[in-house]
Structure formats: C-alpha cells, structure tokens
Amino acid sequence: MTELANHLLHKYYTGVPHPYRVFEEKVNSLLRPDSVLLDAGCGRTVPVLRKYLGRADRLIGVELVEFTDVPSGIETYNADLAHLPLPDASVDLIMSRSVFEHLTDPEAVYREFARVLRPGGAVVFLTANMWDYGTLAARFIPNRFHAAIVGWAEGRAPEDTFPTAYRTNTRSDVRRLAAGARLDVESFEYLSQYPNYLMFNGLLFFAGTCFEKLISRFEALRLLRSWILVTLRKPPSQGARDGQAPVRRTGLHEGREEIAP
C-alpha cells in the first residue's frame, strides 16, 4: 500500500462497514444459541467460524484444504460442498464467505445445502458480483495467473488463492439455482467496498474511490458494486411434505459493527 492510498483509505473509509462485517451482521441476525451453524468453505484456520464459539449449539466447518490451528469446539471435515458428510435436515444455518465465485457445479451445491438444512433454515453467502470491474478483469485473466496477481496486489499467499468460475454471481443465476433446489431467495443485496485491488498505486486508488462513492450513492448503479449478499431460505412447509423435522425459528440480532477497513 502506498502512502497516498493509505491516507485516502483512512480518510474515506474509516467507520464504513466492510462487506465482511455486513455479512457477519446478517449471520448474527439469524443465529440462535441452539443453532447448528455450518461454515461452507471455512478456510484452513476457520477464521470466521471461530468468532461463533459459545454462541451456537454446534459449529461445523467444511473445507477442501487441510486444516491448521482449529480451536476445540469446532467440528471440521475435508469435503466438497456438493457432498457434505452430514445427515439430512441437520443444520439450521449455513454461511459462506468468498466461496461461491469458485463453485464449478453450483447446482449440486445448492441441492446439497437444501438437503442438510432443516425446514425454515437459511443460507447466507457473500460473493463477488459478476459486474464488478475486478470480477470482469478476473474473468479475462487465466486462472493460472491469479495467485501471482493477488499476491502482488494484496499480499495473499498462493495456497489461499483458488480458481474462479463465477457461475452463481448474478441475480438471475441465484434465482434459477435456488428455484432448482427448492429454496426461496429471501434477500439479495449489492454491497460496495474500498478499491482494494488498487492499493498498490495512490492515483489509481483515488480514481477507484471516486468510482466506488458514485456507485454507492446511486441505487441505479448498484449493479456495478463489488459484492452480492444473498439469503436463501428453505420453506418451513417443505419438511411436512418430505417428512423432515419441524422448523427451528431464528431471530437473534446483534447491532452493526462499524470498523475501519
């Protein structure tokens, strides 16, 4: 990060909730102390799931890579999201952050989520918006170059950069896939973020900031924002049709946390 980019970041984004915080707020609003919470694509050190220790009845993390430094109280499984090692109707809430852009078979993942959810259960996921300029650039750059580029721009380790597919990153894709899995789209939001891919150059970061402030101000330009935050719901009545367990209602809410990026 250059000195100018750092200055602009603190000037324009201090106190602005990052999409990661908005995502966690949504999860908080649906979580109960007796919930079973699944983090789909939780990461090797379960960074998000560990925040919920003591706040749910059961915490489960599923990831393809080998786990490291997982605290006690969290169950972990190395598995594909299309083949979860969990019984039918055994999970109340599924969360997934920065994972859906990597799904190569989203139809199977949506169906699997619907299978393990209890009736009335929910899925909350945050993923890249297809029409964000960063996503558009990534779609035209071969996956084999992504690790080097992201490592240079953000300092991320190569082993934490995965191929992208962008097969469930538009409103129409989400609606189609949810309908196929018999899930309802409860909410669909476009969220903005500071121009993190441009922090290596102060002038580019300033230009990106101007663009971000513009698309954040006008709802007509929301399609160009960086992220989509989606909540899916398994219908409560589906359990009666399928002979599954009754619904657990959710409703615990915590206030918005505003932090500097």
Backbone as CSV, one residue per row, in Angstrom:
resi,resn,N_x,N_y,N_z,CA_x,CA_y,CA_z,C_x,C_y,C_z
1,MET,0.841,-1.195,0.000,0.000,0.000,0.000,0.877,1.246,0.000
2,THR,0.574,2.197,-0.884,1.332,3.436,-0.916,0.837,4.380,0.180
3,GLU,1.626,5.406,0.461,1.256,6.372,1.500,-0.029,7.100,1.129
4,LEU,-0.173,7.463,-0.172,-1.388,8.153,-0.609,-2.606,7.249,-0.481
5,ALA,-2.475,5.999,-0.893,-3.601,5.068,-0.783,-4.001,4.868,0.669
6,ASN,-3.028,4.760,1.549,-3.309,4.593,2.975,-4.022,5.815,3.540
7,HIS,-3.582,7.001,3.114,-4.226,8.241,3.558,-5.683,8.296,3.091
8,LEU,-5.923,7.971,1.827,-7.283,8.005,1.286,-8.163,6.944,1.935
9,LEU,-7.578,5.789,2.211,-8.331,4.718,2.853,-8.873,5.175,4.202
10,HIS,-8.036,5.789,5.007,-8.469,6.230,6.324,-9.378,7.458,6.239
11,LYS,-9.176,8.291,5.248,-9.998,9.497,5.111,-11.427,9.166,4.707
12,TYR,-11.580,8.236,3.758,-12.901,7.989,3.180,-13.592,6.727,3.676
13,TYR,-12.876,5.854,4.370,-13.497,4.570,4.724,-13.445,4.226,6.213
14,THR,-12.850,5.091,7.032,-12.896,4.848,8.472,-14.346,4.918,8.944
15,GLY,-14.791,3.879,9.635,-16.166,3.840,10.114,-17.162,3.292,9.121
16,VAL,-16.723,2.995,7.903,-17.611,2.410,6.896,-17.568,0.891,7.035
17,PRO,-18.705,0.238,7.250,-18.681,-1.215,7.445,-18.178,-1.937,6.198
18,HIS,-17.203,-2.785,6.363,-16.722,-3.622,5.270,-17.788,-4.676,4.957
19,PRO,-17.911,-5.125,3.715,-18.875,-6.195,3.408,-18.732,-7.426,4.280
20,TYR,-17.510,-7.733,4.721,-17.339,-8.872,5.631,-18.104,-8.651,6.933
21,ARG,-18.114,-7.405,7.437,-18.841,-7.108,8.669,-20.351,-7.153,8.432
22,VAL,-20.792,-6.692,7.274,-22.217,-6.741,6.949,-22.673,-8.191,6.841
23,PHE,-21.835,-9.020,6.263,-22.112,-10.451,6.170,-22.260,-11.054,7.570
24,GLU,-21.342,-10.751,8.462,-21.406,-11.289,9.816,-22.638,-10.776,10.557
25,GLU,-23.015,-9.534,10.299,-24.225,-8.996,10.925,-25.456,-9.786,10.480
26,LYS,-25.492,-10.134,9.206,-26.621,-10.929,8.706,-26.655,-12.288,9.384
27,VAL,-25.489,-12.933,9.508,-25.429,-14.220,10.197,-25.880,-14.054,11.651
28,ASN,-25.404,-13.024,12.315,-25.791,-12.767,13.700,-27.306,-12.653,13.852
29,SER,-27.950,-12.018,12.883,-29.384,-11.784,12.974,-30.200,-13.067,12.849
30,LEU,-29.584,-14.123,12.336,-30.301,-15.386,12.121,-29.887,-16.484,13.092
31,LEU,-28.878,-16.221,13.889,-28.305,-17.246,14.751,-28.990,-17.284,16.114
32,ARG,-29.198,-18.523,16.605,-29.718,-18.732,17.948,-28.707,-19.548,18.760
33,PRO,-28.773,-19.464,20.080,-27.860,-20.277,20.893,-28.011,-21.779,20.665
34,ASP,-29.187,-22.227,20.204,-29.395,-23.656,19.976,-29.210,-24.043,18.510
35,SER,-28.645,-23.145,17.693,-28.484,-23.412,16.265,-27.298,-24.329,15.977
36,VAL,-27.416,-25.067,14.878,-26.285,-25.751,14.280,-25.829,-24.889,13.104
37,LEU,-24.608,-24.380,13.180,-24.071,-23.454,12.188,-22.983,-24.137,11.372
38,LEU,-23.134,-24.107,10.057,-22.160,-24.682,9.137,-21.489,-23.568,8.343
39,ASP,-20.163,-23.546,8.347,-19.395,-22.620,7.518,-18.897,-23.398,6.305
40,ALA,-19.457,-23.102,5.139,-19.160,-23.822,3.906,-17.998,-23.146,3.188
41,GLY,-16.833,-23.811,3.175,-15.623,-23.195,2.660,-15.013,-22.306,3.720
42,CYS,-14.781,-22.876,4.904,-14.448,-22.094,6.098,-13.003,-21.627,6.166
43,GLY,-12.120,-22.158,5.300,-10.716,-21.793,5.371,-9.951,-22.699,6.314
44,ARG,-8.647,-22.783,6.091,-7.827,-23.750,6.830,-7.749,-23.463,8.328
45,THR,-7.924,-22.186,8.738,-7.871,-21.838,10.161,-9.228,-21.405,10.706
46,VAL,-10.298,-21.638,9.980,-11.687,-21.295,10.348,-11.792,-19.886,10.941
47,PRO,-11.330,-18.848,10.232,-11.272,-17.509,10.826,-12.622,-16.917,11.182
48,VAL,-13.660,-17.198,10.402,-14.988,-16.649,10.706,-15.692,-17.524,11.732
49,LEU,-15.635,-18.821,11.542,-16.378,-19.735,12.410,-15.933,-19.633,13.864
50,ARG,-14.654,-19.375,14.103,-14.157,-19.294,15.483,-14.777,-18.116,16.237
51,LYS,-15.296,-17.124,15.520,-15.958,-15.999,16.182,-17.262,-16.407,16.860
52,TYR,-17.788,-17.579,16.467,-19.086,-18.012,16.977,-18.960,-19.068,18.076
53,LEU,-17.763,-19.293,18.566,-17.586,-20.203,19.691,-18.390,-19.714,20.889
54,GLY,-19.203,-20.602,21.452,-20.031,-20.247,22.588,-21.324,-19.559,22.224
55,ARG,-21.575,-19.357,20.930,-22.769,-18.633,20.508,-23.757,-19.515,19.751
56,ALA,-23.419,-20.781,19.574,-24.303,-21.730,18.895,-24.131,-23.096,19.541
57,ASP,-25.100,-23.966,19.326,-25.049,-25.293,19.930,-23.968,-26.166,19.300
58,ARG,-23.740,-25.977,17.991,-22.780,-26.816,17.271,-22.206,-26.021,16.115
59,LEU,-20.896,-26.075,15.945,-20.208,-25.375,14.868,-19.511,-26.401,13.985
60,ILE,-19.731,-26.280,12.664,-19.176,-27.236,11.712,-18.478,-26.463,10.596
61,GLY,-17.255,-26.857,10.283,-16.523,-26.257,9.174,-16.208,-27.295,8.112
62,VAL,-16.435,-26.934,6.853,-16.134,-27.819,5.725,-15.207,-27.071,4.779
63,GLU,-14.116,-27.733,4.385,-13.113,-27.104,3.532,-12.373,-28.185,2.752
64,LEU,-11.884,-27.838,1.561,-11.135,-28.788,0.744,-9.702,-28.958,1.232
65,VAL,-9.083,-27.864,1.694,-7.678,-27.919,2.093,-7.545,-28.452,3.512
66,GLU,-6.337,-28.869,3.872,-6.082,-29.387,5.207,-6.197,-28.269,6.246
67,PHE,-6.761,-28.609,7.393,-6.965,-27.627,8.462,-5.702,-27.461,9.300
68,THR,-5.533,-26.249,9.821,-4.450,-25.962,10.760,-4.980,-25.038,11.846
69,ASP,-4.534,-25.250,13.074,-4.834,-24.344,14.189,-6.338,-24.151,14.381
70,VAL,-7.074,-25.264,14.436,-8.517,-25.193,14.672,-8.785,-25.315,16.169
71,PRO,-9.489,-24.361,16.775,-9.756,-24.438,18.213,-10.739,-25.551,18.543
72,SER,-10.675,-26.021,19.774,-11.634,-27.036,20.210,-13.032,-26.438,20.213
73,GLY,-14.013,-27.292,19.979,-15.391,-26.823,19.908,-15.890,-26.639,18.488
74,ILE,-15.021,-26.865,17.497,-15.410,-26.757,16.096,-15.146,-28.090,15.404
75,GLU,-16.181,-28.669,14.796,-16.031,-29.883,14.006,-15.552,-29.492,12.602
76,THR,-14.605,-30.221,12.067,-14.113,-29.914,10.722,-14.130,-31.156,9.854
77,TYR,-14.417,-30.923,8.570,-14.459,-32.008,7.596,-13.790,-31.532,6.301
78,ASN,-12.911,-32.359,5.764,-12.361,-32.116,4.432,-13.302,-32.757,3.427
79,ALA,-14.066,-31.938,2.732,-15.076,-32.463,1.819,-15.444,-31.408,0.788
80,ASP,-15.972,-31.881,-0.328,-16.521,-30.993,-1.350,-17.900,-30.525,-0.902
81,LEU,-18.239,-29.280,-1.198,-19.531,-28.754,-0.768,-20.698,-29.442,-1.462
82,ALA,-20.450,-30.113,-2.563,-21.505,-30.858,-3.243,-21.736,-32.227,-2.627
83,HIS,-20.893,-32.610,-1.656,-21.017,-33.915,-0.996,-20.687,-33.743,0.483
84,LEU,-21.605,-33.165,1.216,-21.382,-32.876,2.630,-21.574,-34.138,3.468
85,PRO,-20.668,-34.417,4.399,-20.764,-35.609,5.243,-21.693,-35.385,6.432
86,LEU,-22.921,-34.926,6.148,-23.885,-34.578,7.185,-25.240,-35.189,6.859
87,PRO,-26.025,-35.522,7.880,-27.353,-36.099,7.641,-28.324,-35.077,7.061
88,ASP,-29.402,-35.575,6.516,-30.485,-34.716,6.048,-31.037,-33.888,7.205
89,ALA,-31.439,-32.662,6.893,-32.138,-31.792,7.849,-31.431,-31.731,9.206
90,SER,-30.129,-31.459,9.180,-29.344,-31.450,10.422,-28.723,-30.096,10.739
91,VAL,-28.923,-29.091,9.877,-28.269,-27.788,10.028,-29.324,-26.683,10.005
92,ASP,-29.165,-25.704,10.884,-30.087,-24.568,10.925,-29.649,-23.412,10.032
93,LEU,-28.344,-23.178,9.976,-27.836,-22.003,9.266,-26.517,-22.348,8.582
94,ILE,-26.417,-22.012,7.299,-25.182,-22.189,6.538,-24.667,-20.809,6.167
95,MET,-23.400,-20.551,6.442,-22.780,-19.304,6.000,-21.607,-19.630,5.085
96,SER,-21.341,-18.716,4.154,-20.247,-18.936,3.209,-19.763,-17.585,2.716
97,ARG,-18.473,-17.327,2.902,-17.894,-16.023,2.545,-16.790,-16.200,1.515
98,SER,-16.928,-15.516,0.390,-15.916,-15.526,-0.678,-15.615,-16.947,-1.156
99,VAL,-16.672,-17.719,-1.366,-16.543,-19.100,-1.814,-17.350,-19.356,-3.090
100,PHE,-18.519,-18.775,-3.198,-19.426,-19.121,-4.298,-18.865,-18.767,-5.671
101,GLU,-17.948,-17.814,-5.747,-17.331,-17.498,-7.028,-16.452,-18.634,-7.539
102,HIS,-16.120,-19.578,-6.667,-15.249,-20.696,-7.040,-16.022,-21.963,-7.404
103,LEU,-17.339,-21.965,-7.229,-18.121,-23.182,-7.451,-18.193,-23.524,-8.932
104,THR,-17.788,-24.738,-9.268,-17.868,-25.195,-10.662,-19.159,-25.951,-10.935
105,ASP,-19.807,-26.435,-9.889,-21.090,-27.127,-10.036,-22.069,-26.573,-9.006
106,PRO,-22.506,-25.320,-9.177,-23.364,-24.711,-8.155,-24.708,-25.412,-7.998
107,GLU,-25.210,-26.033,-9.073,-26.483,-26.752,-8.956,-26.392,-27.815,-7.871
108,ALA,-25.303,-28.592,-7.881,-25.130,-29.651,-6.889,-24.972,-29.076,-5.483
109,VAL,-24.272,-27.954,-5.355,-24.061,-27.340,-4.044,-25.380,-26.812,-3.484
110,TYR,-26.168,-26.136,-4.291,-27.465,-25.638,-3.834,-28.343,-26.793,-3.379
111,ARG,-28.378,-27.884,-4.142,-29.196,-29.044,-3.764,-28.705,-29.659,-2.456
112,GLU,-27.373,-29.716,-2.291,-26.821,-30.293,-1.076,-27.119,-29.419,0.133
113,PHE,-27.054,-28.128,-0.031,-27.416,-27.222,1.054,-28.877,-27.420,1.443
114,ALA,-29.748,-27.536,0.434,-31.169,-27.757,0.712,-31.384,-29.085,1.442
115,ARG,-30.596,-30.076,1.118,-30.731,-31.384,1.764,-30.389,-31.317,3.255
116,VAL,-29.280,-30.672,3.606,-28.838,-30.687,5.006,-29.549,-29.649,5.865
117,LEU,-30.213,-28.675,5.248,-30.929,-27.664,6.020,-32.203,-28.234,6.626
118,ARG,-32.483,-27.823,7.851,-33.787,-28.090,8.428,-34.829,-27.197,7.753
119,PRO,-36.087,-27.604,7.706,-37.134,-26.709,7.181,-37.132,-25.382,7.928
120,GLY,-37.150,-24.299,7.184,-37.057,-22.970,7.779,-35.639,-22.481,7.956
121,GLY,-34.650,-23.356,7.712,-33.248,-22.963,7.815,-32.828,-22.035,6.696
122,ALA,-31.645,-21.436,6.844,-31.220,-20.405,5.902,-29.775,-20.592,5.467
123,VAL,-29.478,-20.035,4.297,-28.118,-19.934,3.764,-27.804,-18.456,3.596
124,VAL,-26.668,-18.014,4.108,-26.199,-16.649,3.888,-24.848,-16.730,3.210
125,PHE,-24.736,-16.137,2.025,-23.427,-16.145,1.366,-23.093,-14.778,0.780
126,LEU,-21.801,-14.480,0.846,-21.240,-13.253,0.286,-20.271,-13.666,-0.811
127,THR,-20.459,-13.113,-2.000,-19.600,-13.485,-3.117,-19.428,-12.302,-4.054
128,ALA,-18.491,-12.419,-4.970,-18.219,-11.323,-5.913,-19.397,-11.116,-6.858
129,ASN,-19.672,-9.868,-7.152,-20.684,-9.523,-8.151,-20.080,-9.668,-9.544
130,MET,-20.787,-10.329,-10.426,-20.287,-10.567,-11.776,-19.903,-9.284,-12.502
131,TRP,-20.597,-8.173,-12.215,-20.410,-6.952,-12.998,-19.476,-5.955,-12.329
132,ASP,-18.845,-6.337,-11.254,-17.796,-5.508,-10.662,-16.579,-5.489,-11.588
133,TYR,-15.877,-4.369,-11.661,-14.754,-4.279,-12.602,-13.641,-5.258,-12.259
134,GLY,-13.455,-5.531,-10.963,-12.444,-6.511,-10.571,-12.807,-7.909,-11.038
135,THR,-14.086,-8.245,-10.933,-14.548,-9.555,-11.391,-14.431,-9.667,-12.900
136,LEU,-14.822,-8.615,-13.598,-14.724,-8.637,-15.058,-13.278,-8.834,-15.508
137,ALA,-12.350,-8.160,-14.826,-10.937,-8.331,-15.172,-10.484,-9.755,-14.899
138,ALA,-10.912,-10.308,-13.757,-10.507,-11.672,-13.393,-11.029,-12.699,-14.382
139,ARG,-12.207,-12.447,-14.957,-12.778,-13.399,-15.907,-11.953,-13.491,-17.187
140,PHE,-11.270,-12.425,-17.529,-10.488,-12.411,-18.767,-9.024,-12.786,-18.545
141,ILE,-8.620,-12.917,-17.290,-7.243,-13.316,-16.978,-7.242,-14.799,-16.622
142,PRO,-6.459,-15.622,-17.278,-6.434,-17.058,-16.966,-6.159,-17.321,-15.497
143,ASN,-6.819,-18.354,-14.952,-6.689,-18.684,-13.537,-5.253,-18.917,-13.101
144,ARG,-4.407,-19.384,-14.014,-3.030,-19.698,-13.617,-2.240,-18.451,-13.220
145,PHE,-2.735,-17.267,-13.600,-2.053,-16.023,-13.232,-2.640,-15.367,-11.979
146,HIS,-3.782,-15.859,-11.484,-4.488,-15.181,-10.396,-3.678,-15.123,-9.112
147,ALA,-3.022,-16.233,-8.750,-2.285,-16.266,-7.480,-1.188,-15.214,-7.459
148,ALA,-0.459,-15.077,-8.567,0.627,-14.104,-8.624,0.096,-12.674,-8.549
149,ILE,-1.013,-12.418,-9.251,-1.572,-11.065,-9.272,-2.130,-10.687,-7.912
150,VAL,-2.901,-11.586,-7.301,-3.490,-11.301,-5.993,-2.402,-11.196,-4.936
151,GLY,-1.373,-12.031,-5.037,-0.264,-11.944,-4.102,0.443,-10.603,-4.182
152,TRP,0.621,-10.092,-5.405,1.282,-8.797,-5.597,0.397,-7.645,-5.122
153,ALA,-0.923,-7.706,-5.425,-1.823,-6.602,-5.098,-2.254,-6.607,-3.634
154,GLU,-2.432,-7.815,-3.050,-2.989,-7.893,-1.704,-2.085,-8.591,-0.700
155,GLY,-1.023,-9.238,-1.180,-0.146,-9.953,-0.271,-0.682,-11.294,0.178
156,ARG,-1.662,-11.853,-0.530,-2.249,-13.134,-0.150,-1.348,-14.284,-0.584
157,ALA,-1.254,-15.318,0.265,-0.417,-16.476,-0.041,-0.988,-17.239,-1.234
158,PRO,-0.130,-17.783,-2.109,-0.605,-18.517,-3.289,-1.535,-19.667,-2.946
159,GLU,-1.265,-20.373,-1.839,-2.092,-21.529,-1.480,-3.495,-21.131,-1.024
160,ASP,-3.720,-19.839,-0.795,-5.037,-19.357,-0.402,-5.772,-18.680,-1.555
161,THR,-5.280,-18.855,-2.767,-5.940,-18.326,-3.959,-6.408,-19.505,-4.803
162,PHE,-7.702,-19.531,-5.137,-8.289,-20.674,-5.811,-8.891,-20.250,-7.157
163,PRO,-9.011,-21.178,-8.099,-9.597,-20.851,-9.413,-11.026,-20.346,-9.265
164,THR,-11.389,-19.403,-10.118,-12.731,-18.838,-10.099,-13.549,-19.355,-11.276
165,ALA,-14.874,-19.408,-11.064,-15.773,-19.896,-12.116,-16.906,-18.912,-12.394
166,TYR,-17.384,-18.195,-11.367,-18.431,-17.177,-11.493,-19.702,-17.739,-12.139
167,ARG,-20.211,-18.838,-11.586,-21.421,-19.461,-12.132,-22.663,-19.214,-11.285
168,THR,-22.504,-18.486,-10.196,-23.661,-18.106,-9.382,-23.444,-16.710,-8.813
169,ASN,-23.129,-15.768,-9.712,-22.717,-14.423,-9.294,-23.554,-13.318,-9.905
170,THR,-24.756,-13.656,-10.345,-25.731,-12.664,-10.793,-27.073,-12.977,-10.143
171,ARG,-27.944,-11.992,-10.121,-29.273,-12.196,-9.536,-30.027,-13.302,-10.269
172,SER,-29.950,-13.300,-11.584,-30.682,-14.317,-12.349,-30.146,-15.717,-12.079
173,ASP,-28.819,-15.853,-11.952,-28.244,-17.163,-11.646,-28.701,-17.646,-10.272
174,VAL,-28.687,-16.748,-9.291,-29.095,-17.127,-7.943,-30.558,-17.562,-7.927
175,ARG,-31.418,-16.814,-8.587,-32.835,-17.171,-8.629,-33.042,-18.532,-9.286
176,ARG,-32.363,-18.764,-10.400,-32.517,-20.033,-11.122,-32.031,-21.207,-10.283
177,LEU,-30.865,-21.066,-9.677,-30.293,-22.145,-8.890,-31.096,-22.405,-7.621
178,ALA,-31.566,-21.344,-6.984,-32.377,-21.506,-5.780,-33.690,-22.217,-6.110
179,ALA,-34.325,-21.823,-7.194,-35.581,-22.467,-7.594,-35.366,-23.947,-7.876
180,GLY,-34.253,-24.292,-8.512,-33.958,-25.681,-8.806,-33.754,-26.519,-7.563
181,ALA,-33.289,-25.887,-6.473,-33.067,-26.592,-5.211,-34.239,-26.438,-4.248
182,ARG,-35.297,-25.778,-4.682,-36.487,-25.538,-3.855,-36.145,-24.700,-2.631
183,LEU,-35.342,-23.661,-2.873,-35.023,-22.672,-1.852,-35.596,-21.329,-2.269
184,ASP,-36.023,-20.538,-1.314,-36.530,-19.200,-1.592,-35.417,-18.172,-1.446
185,VAL,-35.391,-17.183,-2.344,-34.453,-16.067,-2.212,-35.088,-15.042,-1.284
186,GLU,-34.619,-15.003,-0.054,-35.210,-14.105,0.943,-34.703,-12.680,0.782
187,SER,-33.417,-12.521,0.447,-32.876,-11.179,0.214,-31.687,-11.266,-0.733
188,PHE,-31.483,-10.190,-1.482,-30.374,-10.081,-2.433,-29.914,-8.633,-2.401
189,GLU,-28.684,-8.412,-1.942,-28.170,-7.057,-1.766,-26.856,-6.880,-2.516
190,TYR,-26.660,-5.667,-3.072,-25.383,-5.296,-3.670,-24.615,-4.440,-2.663
191,LEU,-23.359,-4.785,-2.406,-22.536,-4.062,-1.440,-21.270,-3.533,-2.104
192,SER,-20.813,-2.383,-1.630,-19.583,-1.782,-2.146,-18.434,-1.976,-1.164
193,GLN,-17.236,-1.805,-1.667,-16.030,-1.908,-0.851,-14.987,-0.938,-1.389
194,TYR,-14.077,-0.517,-0.513,-12.968,0.312,-0.975,-12.197,-0.444,-2.061
195,PRO,-11.532,0.257,-2.981,-10.854,-0.408,-4.113,-9.570,-1.118,-3.701
196,ASN,-9.719,-2.283,-3.088,-8.565,-2.991,-2.517,-7.570,-3.454,-3.565
197,TYR,-8.038,-3.730,-4.782,-7.121,-4.185,-5.826,-6.225,-3.061,-6.351
198,LEU,-6.522,-1.821,-5.974,-5.775,-0.678,-6.491,-4.901,-0.015,-5.426
199,MET,-4.702,-0.670,-4.314,-3.958,-0.058,-3.215,-2.465,0.061,-3.500
200,PHE,-2.006,-0.577,-4.564,-0.582,-0.503,-4.901,-0.200,0.823,-5.547
201,ASN,-1.217,1.642,-5.932,-0.951,2.912,-6.600,-1.923,3.962,-6.076
202,GLY,-1.393,5.059,-5.536,-2.235,6.070,-4.919,-3.214,6.724,-5.880
203,LEU,-2.771,7.049,-7.096,-3.655,7.713,-8.058,-4.760,6.777,-8.524
204,LEU,-4.410,5.518,-8.769,-5.438,4.558,-9.155,-6.423,4.324,-8.008
205,PHE,-5.909,4.294,-6.784,-6.788,4.121,-5.630,-7.747,5.300,-5.522
206,PHE,-7.267,6.519,-5.789,-8.143,7.694,-5.753,-9.232,7.596,-6.818
207,ALA,-8.850,7.179,-8.023,-9.844,7.011,-9.086,-10.864,5.946,-8.708
208,GLY,-10.376,4.837,-8.140,-11.278,3.783,-7.706,-12.200,4.242,-6.600
209,THR,-11.700,5.083,-5.704,-12.525,5.615,-4.622,-13.644,6.487,-5.179
210,CYS,-13.330,7.345,-6.141,-14.356,8.191,-6.763,-15.446,7.338,-7.409
211,PHE,-15.028,6.276,-8.100,-15.983,5.383,-8.739,-16.839,4.665,-7.691
212,GLU,-16.211,4.187,-6.631,-16.946,3.471,-5.590,-17.957,4.385,-4.905
213,LYS,-17.588,5.613,-4.626,-18.508,6.540,-3.984,-19.700,6.852,-4.890
214,LEU,-19.453,6.883,-6.197,-20.525,7.157,-7.153,-21.535,6.012,-7.169
215,ILE,-21.061,4.776,-7.292,-21.988,3.646,-7.388,-22.641,3.332,-6.045
216,SER,-22.030,3.786,-4.947,-22.641,3.602,-3.635,-23.764,4.604,-3.401
217,ARG,-23.649,5.763,-4.003,-24.631,6.825,-3.774,-25.915,6.603,-4.558
218,PHE,-25.809,6.088,-5.776,-26.971,5.985,-6.654,-27.408,4.523,-6.808
219,GLU,-28.651,4.246,-6.414,-29.164,2.889,-6.498,-29.220,2.385,-7.933
220,ALA,-29.377,3.293,-8.890,-29.427,2.882,-10.288,-28.125,2.230,-10.739
221,LEU,-27.033,2.490,-10.001,-25.723,1.931,-10.353,-25.324,0.762,-9.453
222,ARG,-26.263,0.246,-8.665,-25.931,-0.817,-7.709,-25.414,-2.080,-8.390
223,LEU,-25.797,-2.298,-9.640,-25.347,-3.490,-10.366,-23.830,-3.541,-10.517
224,LEU,-23.153,-2.381,-10.356,-21.706,-2.305,-10.539,-20.930,-2.458,-9.230
225,ARG,-21.626,-2.666,-8.134,-20.951,-2.788,-6.850,-20.203,-4.115,-6.741
226,SER,-19.280,-4.183,-5.795,-18.304,-5.276,-5.740,-18.872,-6.620,-5.323
227,TRP,-19.845,-6.609,-4.422,-20.287,-7.842,-3.780,-21.785,-8.046,-3.906
228,ILE,-22.203,-9.304,-3.779,-23.610,-9.597,-3.570,-23.731,-10.391,-2.269
229,LEU,-24.709,-10.016,-1.462,-25.007,-10.693,-0.207,-26.396,-11.300,-0.336
230,VAL,-26.468,-12.612,-0.214,-27.709,-13.335,-0.503,-28.134,-14.153,0.711
231,THR,-29.430,-14.134,0.988,-30.016,-15.023,1.988,-31.042,-15.915,1.306
232,LEU,-30.850,-17.222,1.435,-31.789,-18.211,0.917,-32.489,-18.877,2.092
233,ARG,-33.720,-19.308,1.878,-34.484,-19.927,2.954,-35.134,-21.219,2.456
234,LYS,-35.011,-22.267,3.239,-35.739,-23.495,2.956,-37.155,-23.346,3.497
235,PRO,-38.181,-23.523,2.674,-39.556,-23.288,3.144,-39.908,-24.157,4.344
236,PRO,-40.561,-23.592,5.357,-40.963,-24.386,6.524,-41.878,-25.535,6.160
237,SER,-42.708,-25.337,5.150,-43.674,-26.366,4.768,-43.020,-27.549,4.082
238,GLN,-41.778,-27.371,3.607,-41.117,-28.443,2.870,-40.898,-29.656,3.755
239,GLY,-40.680,-29.430,5.058,-40.482,-30.552,5.955,-41.719,-31.420,6.072
240,ALA,-42.917,-30.773,6.079,-44.146,-31.534,6.172,-44.328,-32.425,4.952
241,ARG,-43.925,-31.906,3.776,-44.045,-32.702,2.552,-43.027,-33.828,2.520
242,ASP,-41.813,-33.555,3.044,-40.735,-34.530,2.929,-40.570,-35.400,4.172
243,GLY,-41.396,-35.163,5.203,-41.289,-35.965,6.409,-40.101,-35.617,7.271
244,GLN,-39.632,-34.349,7.203,-38.461,-33.934,7.956,-38.876,-33.331,9.302
245,ALA,-37.869,-33.013,10.096,-38.114,-32.468,11.429,-38.748,-31.091,11.339
246,PRO,-39.471,-30.648,12.366,-40.105,-29.325,12.341,-39.079,-28.210,12.334
247,VAL,-39.519,-27.036,11.906,-38.638,-25.888,11.753,-38.212,-25.328,13.104
248,ARG,-36.960,-24.868,13.156,-36.489,-24.048,14.265,-36.481,-22.608,13.787
249,ARG,-37.197,-21.763,14.446,-37.207,-20.371,14.022,-35.956,-19.666,14.533
250,THR,-35.522,-18.652,13.788,-34.318,-17.917,14.155,-34.644,-16.459,14.354
251,GLY,-33.778,-15.742,15.137,-34.099,-14.345,15.316,-33.159,-13.534,16.185
252,LEU,-32.067,-14.103,16.672,-31.137,-13.341,17.500,-30.434,-12.292,16.668
253,HIS,-30.392,-11.075,17.132,-29.788,-9.987,16.348,-28.773,-9.233,17.192
254,GLU,-27.674,-8.886,16.558,-26.701,-8.001,17.179,-26.547,-6.766,16.312
255,GLY,-26.153,-5.669,16.918,-26.060,-4.416,16.186,-24.940,-4.389,15.166
256,ARG,-25.003,-3.440,14.266,-23.986,-3.258,13.240,-22.661,-2.867,13.881
257,GLU,-21.606,-3.481,13.392,-20.264,-3.143,13.863,-19.592,-2.319,12.786
258,GLU,-19.270,-1.095,13.074,-18.610,-0.238,12.099,-17.131,-0.170,12.434
259,ILE,-16.301,-0.559,11.468,-14.872,-0.562,11.695,-14.170,0.067,10.509
260,ALA,-12.979,0.477,10.737,-12.149,0.934,9.633,-11.699,-0.281,8.829
261,PRO,-11.499,-0.143,7.505,-11.076,-1.276,6.707,-9.736,-1.818,7.199
